[in-house]
Amino acid sequence: MEKKKLLFVCLGNICRSPLAHYVMLKKIKDEGLSDRFEVDSCGIGAWHQGESSDHRMIKTASRHGISLKHKARQFNPPSDVRNFDHIFAMDLNNYHDIINATEEELKHKVKLFRCYEEGKAGSLEVPDPYFGGESGFEKVFQMVDRNCSLILNKIIGK
């Protein structure tokens, strides 16, 4: 069976997308599906390329048993779009940046991260906690944790 390849994308790849990357890896492992998935994350910009995740996100993830052993990388169209089956953008700006760099026949791969969250009033974006306080990182963790479950369940047909 060919692995399903998931890519999570945010602006700099130090907060939201690496969190989604490692939360998803844990959920996949907990389901005993590690041999069926490949997961990665990246950022639209190169500002943080090669850097570790934001220390506040590392701390928040650690409180929930998630280890962010990650080095930021930049989104690389068209190879990332061709290589991954599902590409999840954390906000509308990221989504539009990816769509604008994607060949027409591959645009169906790109979705907003919260696209499977039913009954959600308002935005489907994951807010960037970078310029906020600690509570913003926790709020993002809760959003990411919930939506990684929804994404995984949708992909495996659960």
Order of alpha helices (4+ residues) and beta strands (2+ residues): beta-alpha-beta-alpha-alpha-beta-alpha-beta-alpha
